[in-house]
Amino acid sequence: MEYLTFNKFISPDILIIIYYISVAAITLMLFIYNKYFLNKFIHQFKIKSRVLIWLLLILIFLCMQLCLRVFFEIVIGYFDMHNMLYKLTLTNSTLK
């Protein structure tokens, strides 16, 4: 029963692994999008527009990565707060 508690089942180590898997998945999806969709339509634009499109895609990619990182940092912080409150309740219950 102790294994299925919140402290053991969901840990920051697992969240870090999930973060790196999701970063790889986003990069792979962007690569597939680039290969199949963007290459078909980007040749219709002028050179200046192509550069702007690529800069926009790079900016979107970096923003997605930043948002994902912030989300996981917030979740890890939440779990750390939960662990500290859990430890406080254990120490307070033993003092009574």
N, CA, C and O of each residue as an XYZ file, in Angstrom:
384
protein
N       0.821     -1.199      0.000
C       0.000      0.000      0.000
C       0.863      1.261      0.000
O       0.455      2.287     -0.543
N       2.037      1.197      0.595
C       2.921      2.360      0.654
C       3.413      2.757     -0.735
O       3.684      3.933     -0.976
N       3.531      1.797     -1.652
C       4.028      2.104     -2.993
C       3.048      2.981     -3.762
O       3.471      3.801     -4.577
N       1.771      2.829     -3.527
C       0.767      3.569     -4.287
C       0.449      4.943     -3.699
O      -0.471      5.608     -4.174
N       1.171      5.375     -2.697
C       0.920      6.708     -2.153
C       1.422      7.763     -3.121
O       2.160      7.473     -4.062
N       1.013      8.966     -2.871
C       1.357     10.081     -3.753
C       2.865     10.304     -3.827
O       3.392     10.668     -4.878
N       3.553     10.085     -2.716
C       4.998     10.336     -2.670
C       5.783      9.342     -3.513
O       6.814      9.703     -4.080
N       5.329      8.123     -3.608
C       6.075      7.096     -4.330
C       5.634      6.986     -5.788
O       6.461      6.791     -6.679
N       4.347      7.109     -6.024
C       3.821      6.840     -7.361
C       4.170      7.941     -8.358
O       4.512      7.655     -9.505
N       4.084      9.194     -7.926
C       4.418     10.314     -8.801
C       5.594     11.045     -8.168
O       5.469     11.631     -7.093
N       6.720     11.004     -8.836
C       7.899     11.664     -8.277
C       8.468     12.638     -9.308
O       8.173     12.517    -10.497
N       9.274     13.594     -8.869
C       9.897     14.533     -9.810
C      10.800     13.836    -10.829
O      10.968     14.327    -11.945
N      11.380     12.698    -10.453
C      12.225     11.972    -11.416
C      11.417     11.489    -12.615
O      11.879     11.560    -13.755
N      10.215     11.000    -12.352
C       9.350     10.547    -13.448
C       8.930     11.735    -14.307
O       8.863     11.622    -15.531
N       8.649     12.866    -13.676
C       8.258     14.058    -14.436
C       9.391     14.560    -15.326
O       9.136     15.046    -16.428
N      10.626     14.454    -14.873
C      11.761     14.874    -15.698
C      11.887     13.963    -16.910
O      12.171     14.429    -18.013
N      11.678     12.672    -16.710
C      11.720     11.727    -17.846
C      10.603     12.041    -18.836
O      10.826     12.037    -20.046
N       9.404     12.313    -18.327
C       8.278     12.661    -19.202
C       8.557     13.965    -19.942
O       8.177     14.114    -21.103
N       9.223     14.913    -19.270
C       9.567     16.170    -19.922
C      10.476     15.927    -21.131
O      10.222     16.458    -22.212
N      11.522     15.135    -20.954
C      12.448     14.895    -22.062
C      11.794     14.091    -23.184
O      12.109     14.303    -24.355
N      10.902     13.186    -22.849
C      10.170     12.454    -23.884
C       9.272     13.411    -24.671
O       9.189     13.317    -25.896
N       8.603     14.330    -23.974
C       7.724     15.272    -24.676
C       8.517     16.261    -25.520
O       8.050     16.665    -26.585
N       9.712     16.663    -25.069
C      10.561     17.538    -25.890
C      10.957     16.824    -27.175
O      10.928     17.419    -28.252
N      11.324     15.561    -27.069
C      11.680     14.787    -28.265
C      10.475     14.610    -29.177
O      10.614     14.658    -30.400
N       9.295     14.407    -28.600
C       8.082     14.235    -29.412
C       7.722     15.525    -30.148
O       7.334     15.476    -31.315
N       7.843     16.669    -29.491
C       7.543     17.939    -30.147
C       8.521     18.191    -31.291
O       8.124     18.638    -32.367
N       9.796     17.904    -31.054
C      10.795     18.085    -32.105
C      10.514     17.166    -33.282
O      10.630     17.584    -34.434
N      10.147     15.928    -33.012
C       9.833     14.980    -34.080
C       8.592     15.415    -34.860
O       8.561     15.319    -36.087
N       7.574     15.892    -34.151
C       6.365     16.352    -34.843
C       6.650     17.563    -35.721
O       6.111     17.671    -36.822
N       7.491     18.469    -35.245
C       7.856     19.630    -36.056
C       8.644     19.208    -37.288
O       8.458     19.772    -38.366
N       9.513     18.234    -37.140
C      10.277     17.734    -38.281
C       9.355     17.091    -39.315
O       9.521     17.312    -40.515
N       8.390     16.300    -38.861
C       7.433     15.664    -39.781
C       6.576     16.730    -40.465
O       6.321     16.648    -41.667
N       6.137     17.722    -39.704
C       5.359     18.820    -40.272
C       6.173     19.540    -41.342
O       5.654     19.872    -42.408
N       7.435     19.777    -41.055
C       8.304     20.453    -42.009
C       8.469     19.622    -43.275
O       8.404     20.154    -44.383
N       8.678     18.348    -43.118
C       8.960     17.503    -44.264
C       7.757     17.336    -45.183
O       7.901     17.408    -46.404
N       6.592     17.119    -44.626
C       5.434     16.799    -45.464
C       4.587     17.993    -45.855
O       4.033     18.016    -46.954
N       4.472     18.971    -44.997
C       3.547     20.059    -45.277
C       4.244     21.326    -45.744
O       3.871     21.913    -46.760
N       5.240     21.737    -45.008
C       5.855     23.029    -45.292
C       6.642     23.020    -46.586
O       6.627     24.011    -47.316
N       7.330     21.928    -46.894
C       8.113     21.872    -48.130
C       7.246     21.958    -49.381
O       7.731     22.363    -50.437
N       5.982     21.587    -49.280
C       5.076     21.672    -50.429
C       4.671     23.111    -50.723
O       4.456     23.473    -51.879
N       4.566     23.925    -49.686
C       4.010     25.258    -49.862
C       5.027     26.383    -49.755
O       4.736     27.500    -50.183
N       6.192     26.137    -49.209
C       7.141     27.230    -48.986
C       7.770     27.722    -50.282
O       8.246     28.856    -50.338
N       7.782     26.907    -51.313
C       8.376     27.331    -52.586
C       7.519     28.364    -53.314
O       7.978     28.992    -54.269
N       6.299     28.537    -52.873
C       5.424     29.523    -53.502
C       5.743     30.948    -53.047
O       5.343     31.908    -53.706
N       6.441     31.095    -51.958
C       6.730     32.413    -51.412
C       8.071     32.934    -51.912
O       8.913     32.177    -52.395
N       8.247     34.246    -51.784
C       9.524     34.857    -52.135
C      10.543     34.548    -51.039
O      10.192     34.064    -49.963
N      11.799     34.835    -51.332
C      12.888     34.516    -50.408
C      12.699     35.232    -49.067
O      12.892     34.629    -48.011
N      12.328     36.499    -49.106
C      12.152     37.263    -47.870
C      11.023     36.673    -47.029
O      11.132     36.598    -45.806
N       9.961     36.263    -47.672
C       8.849     35.649    -46.948
C       9.246     34.297    -46.375
O       8.811     33.936    -45.282
N      10.061     33.552    -47.098
C      10.525     32.253    -46.581
C      11.338     32.431    -45.307
O      11.180     31.680    -44.344
N      12.201     33.423    -45.315
C      13.017     33.673    -44.122
C      12.118     34.045    -42.947
O      12.331     33.580    -41.827
N      11.121     34.876    -43.198
C      10.195     35.252    -42.133
C       9.394     34.054    -41.633
O       9.148     33.929    -40.434
N       8.994     33.189    -42.531
C       8.257     31.987    -42.126
C       9.134     31.095    -41.254
O       8.681     30.590    -40.227
N      10.391     30.899    -41.662
C      11.302     30.068    -40.878
C      11.578     30.691    -39.517
O      11.630     29.978    -38.514
N      11.755     31.993    -39.465
C      11.970     32.654    -38.179
C      10.741     32.529    -37.275
O      10.868     32.332    -36.067
N       9.567     32.644    -37.866
C       8.331     32.476    -37.104
C       8.216     31.048    -36.569
O       7.830     30.850    -35.417
N       8.543     30.063    -37.386
C       8.481     28.669    -36.929
C       9.489     28.399    -35.816
O       9.180     27.683    -34.864
N      10.674     28.959    -35.925
C      11.675     28.783    -34.873
C      11.215     29.456    -33.589
O      11.401     28.908    -32.502
N      10.617     30.636    -33.703
C      10.100     31.336    -32.536
C       8.971     30.553    -31.875
O       8.920     30.456    -30.649
N       8.073     29.997    -32.669
C       6.979     29.182    -32.130
C       7.535     27.947    -31.427
O       7.065     27.575    -30.352
N       8.534     27.314    -32.035
C       9.155     26.134    -31.437
C       9.791     26.470    -30.096
O       9.620     25.733    -29.125
N      10.520     27.572    -30.037
C      11.157     27.962    -28.780
C      10.132     28.331    -27.711
O      10.331     28.032    -26.533
N       9.050     28.971    -28.109
C       7.993     29.303    -27.151
C       7.300     28.043    -26.629
O       6.962     27.958    -25.449
N       7.092     27.071    -27.510
C       6.501     25.806    -27.072
C       7.403     25.117    -26.059
O       6.927     24.593    -25.052
N       8.696     25.116    -26.324
C       9.636     24.483    -25.400
C       9.661     25.221    -24.058
O       9.716     24.592    -23.001
N       9.621     26.536    -24.106
C       9.627     27.324    -22.874
C       8.353     27.087    -22.064
O       8.414     26.926    -20.846
N       7.212     27.066    -22.731
C       5.946     26.813    -22.028
C       5.927     25.420    -21.419
O       5.443     25.237    -20.302
N       6.441     24.452    -22.131
C       6.506     23.092    -21.606
C       7.413     23.025    -20.391
O       7.085     22.371    -19.401
N       8.552     23.700    -20.461
C       9.486     23.715    -19.336
C       8.855     24.386    -18.114
O       8.977     23.877    -17.000
N       8.191     25.508    -18.311
C       7.548     26.218    -17.200
C       6.452     25.346    -16.587
O       6.320     25.289    -15.364
N       5.667     24.669    -17.423
C       4.611     23.794    -16.918
C       5.189     22.709    -16.022
O       4.677     22.468    -14.929
N       6.253     22.051    -16.476
C       6.832     20.980    -15.677
C       7.513     21.519    -14.414
O       7.508     20.848    -13.382
N       8.087     22.694    -14.482
C       8.667     23.286    -13.269
C       7.577     23.596    -12.243
O       7.786     23.399    -11.046
N       6.434     24.070    -12.690
C       5.320     24.343    -11.785
C       4.820     23.053    -11.164
O       4.556     23.014     -9.962
N       4.685     22.004    -11.948
C       4.212     20.721    -11.421
C       5.208     20.154    -10.418
O       4.806     19.648     -9.370
N       6.500     20.230    -10.723
C       7.510     19.736     -9.780
C       7.493     20.563     -8.499
O       7.635     20.012     -7.408
N       7.323     21.869     -8.618
C       7.202     22.719     -7.429
C       5.976     22.362     -6.604
O       6.025     22.366     -5.374
N       4.882     22.055     -7.279
C       3.666     21.632     -6.574
C       3.915     20.342     -5.807
O       3.496     20.216     -4.657
N       4.585     19.393     -6.423
C       4.873     18.132     -5.742
C       5.824     18.336     -4.569
O       5.687     17.668     -3.544
N       6.778     19.242     -4.701
C       7.669     19.539     -3.583
C       6.901     20.169     -2.417
O       7.147     19.844     -1.255
N       5.965     21.075     -2.739
C       5.147     21.665     -1.679
C       4.288     20.592     -1.007
O       4.132     20.593      0.214
N       3.738     19.688     -1.800
C       2.925     18.608     -1.247
C       3.763     17.737     -0.313
O       3.305     17.364      0.767
N       4.980     17.415     -0.724
C       5.846     16.588      0.119
C       6.181     17.292      1.433
O       6.183     16.665      2.493
N       6.463     18.581      1.366
C       6.779     19.319      2.589
C       5.563     19.395      3.522
O       5.703     19.228      4.734
N       4.385     19.643      2.969
C       3.173     19.676      3.802
C       2.879     18.303      4.390
O       2.420     18.197      5.527
N       3.138     17.264      3.629
C       2.939     15.900      4.112
C       3.887     15.610      5.273
O       3.482     15.015      6.272
N       5.144     16.027      5.147
C       6.112     15.826      6.235
C       5.733     16.649      7.465
O       5.913     16.196      8.595
N       5.208     17.859      7.247
C       4.773     18.691      8.379
C       3.610     18.052      9.129
O       3.561     18.091     10.358
N       2.675     17.463      8.386
C       1.554     16.811      9.057
C       2.013     15.578      9.817
O       1.461     15.262     10.871
N       3.008     14.883      9.303
C       3.521     13.721     10.029
C       4.225     14.138     11.317
O       4.062     13.499     12.357
N       5.005     15.211     11.243
C       5.714     15.662     12.462
C       4.734     16.250     13.462
O       4.922     16.086     14.668
N       3.699     16.928     13.001
C       2.704     17.489     13.923
C       1.863     16.404     14.558
O       1.470     16.528     15.718
N       1.579     15.345     13.824
C       0.762     14.269     14.398
C       1.569     13.463     15.420
O       0.988     12.901     16.348
N       2.876     13.397     15.270
C       3.682     12.678     16.257
C       3.920     13.509     17.513
O       4.208     12.964     18.579
N       3.799     14.833     17.384
C       3.988     15.704     18.555
C       2.799     15.674     19.493
O       2.951     15.953     20.682
N       1.616     15.341     18.988
C       0.389     15.378     19.810
C       0.301     14.212     20.719
O      -0.664     14.090     21.474
